[in-house]
Amino acid sequence: MTITVEEYTYRYGEGGAGVLAVDGVSLTVTDGEFLVLAGANGSGKTTLVRGFNGLLTPDEGSVRVNDRPVADDPVAARSSVGMVFQDPRDGFVAATVGADVAFGPENLGLPREEIDRRVTDALDAVRMAGRDEERIDELSGGERERVAIAGALAMDPDHLVLDEPFTGLDWAARRSVLARLETLDDAGVSVVVVTHDLRDVAALADRIVVLADGSVALDTADPVPDALTALGVRPP
Ligand SMILES: Nc1ncnc2c1ncn2[C@@H]1O[C@H](COP(=O)(O)OP(=O)(O)OP(=O)(O)O)[C@@H](O)[C@H]1O
């Protein structure tokens, strides 16, 4: 179970004429690996991870998920790679918390009891237990982010990618989500967390990859604080 990125290059703009956002990145995320992808604003982190499940198609290079090219089977990639973005305002498909988290598992055609079990479990992990009936448009920003994380957890993906997941989360929710990520990681799920602040995740990370100007500037299990600072990343 791996995500394999080879020479991923992506340019924004009509026909790829604009900004070169990611410039030939190669990266493998293995089974049960906890990878932190860091880098200053605009270094290409989001553009890179959006290719992991086919939300973006690279102009050059390729992404394979579990040895299958994403371009050949984007539907398989989307169920295998769970993805959560910061400020998931437009990402909700239902009006209430429980219905939204249940939507993914329902589409997998799972039995009702299994769906209910996953929804309960995922809401518990983000400290939203018992709030199934609440309307998403009446939640705070951090609560909405927690629902989005629960939605990804309920899919039970092989890989979980979280783009700036902790920014809006209070300390209790943050600790709870981190504990769940650790459990999943121990169970063999690979976890990719995008951040420019390593304090929350340094203890869990197996490896830290730092992007600068769309390229890999650092790929290490044991980063030197000065090297991180120089790349615009706050050390743990
Ligand atoms: N929709 C877009 N249209 C044009 N350029 C874009 C678009 N999205 C991102 N870019 C540019 O691509 C580059 C990489 O952006 P990206 O969002 O991948 O960086 P990031 O590392 O995730 O940044 P941040 O830490 O701010 O989230 C930046 O120069 C950015 O201005």
The ligand as a Tripos MOL2 file, in Angstrom:
@<TRIPOS>MOLECULE
LIG
   31    33     1     0     0
SMALL
NO_CHARGES

@<TRIPOS>ATOM
      1 N1         -5.6350   28.2190   -8.3000 N.pl3     1 LIG1
      2 C1         -4.4290   28.7310   -8.5210 C.ar      1 LIG1
      3 N2         -4.1790   29.5090   -9.6020 N.ar      1 LIG1
      4 C2         -2.9650   30.0200   -9.8460 C.ar      1 LIG1
      5 N3         -1.8930   29.8180   -9.0490 N.ar      1 LIG1
      6 C3         -2.0860   29.0650   -7.9570 C.ar      1 LIG1
      7 C4         -3.3510   28.4880   -7.6210 C.ar      1 LIG1
      8 N4         -3.2190   27.7850   -6.4810 N.ar      1 LIG1
      9 C5         -1.9390   27.9140   -6.1050 C.ar      1 LIG1
     10 N5         -1.2500   28.6810   -6.9820 N.ar      1 LIG1
     11 C6          0.1820   29.0270   -6.9080 C.3       1 LIG1
     12 O1          0.9300   27.8330   -6.8850 O.3       1 LIG1
     13 C7          1.9750   27.9060   -5.9300 C.3       1 LIG1
     14 C8          1.8560   26.7770   -4.9270 C.3       1 LIG1
     15 O2          0.6430   26.9240   -4.1940 O.3       1 LIG1
     16 P1          0.1550   25.8520   -3.1300 P.3       1 LIG1
     17 O3         -1.2170   26.2480   -2.7000 O.co2     1 LIG1
     18 O4          0.3510   24.4900   -3.6660 O.co2     1 LIG1
     19 O5          1.2070   26.0980   -1.9490 O.3       1 LIG1
     20 P2          1.1560   25.6460   -0.4280 P.3       1 LIG1
     21 O6          2.5480   25.2070   -0.1010 O.co2     1 LIG1
     22 O7          0.0720   24.6670   -0.2090 O.co2     1 LIG1
     23 O8          0.8590   27.0250    0.3060 O.3       1 LIG1
     24 P3          0.1150   27.3890    1.7120 P.3       1 LIG1
     25 O9          1.0820   27.0480    2.8090 O.co2     1 LIG1
     26 O10        -0.0750   28.8590    1.5910 O.co2     1 LIG1
     27 O11        -1.1570   26.6180    1.7600 O.co2     1 LIG1
     28 C9          1.9040   29.3070   -5.3440 C.3       1 LIG1
     29 O12         2.8180   30.1180   -6.0210 O.3       1 LIG1
     30 C10         0.4890   29.7580   -5.6430 C.3       1 LIG1
     31 O13         0.4340   31.1430   -5.8190 O.3       1 LIG1
@<TRIPOS>BOND
     1     1     2 1
     2     2     3 ar
     3     2     7 ar
     4     3     4 ar
     5     4     5 ar
     6     5     6 ar
     7     6     7 ar
     8     6    10 ar
     9     7     8 ar
    10     8     9 ar
    11     9    10 ar
    12    10    11 1
    13    11    12 1
    14    11    30 1
    15    12    13 1
    16    13    14 1
    17    13    28 1
    18    14    15 1
    19    15    16 1
    20    16    17 2
    21    16    18 1
    22    16    19 1
    23    19    20 1
    24    20    21 2
    25    20    22 1
    26    20    23 1
    27    23    24 1
    28    24    25 2
    29    24    26 1
    30    24    27 1
    31    28    29 1
    32    28    30 1
    33    30    31 1
@<TRIPOS>SUBSTRUCTURE
     1 LIG1         1 GROUP 0 **** ****
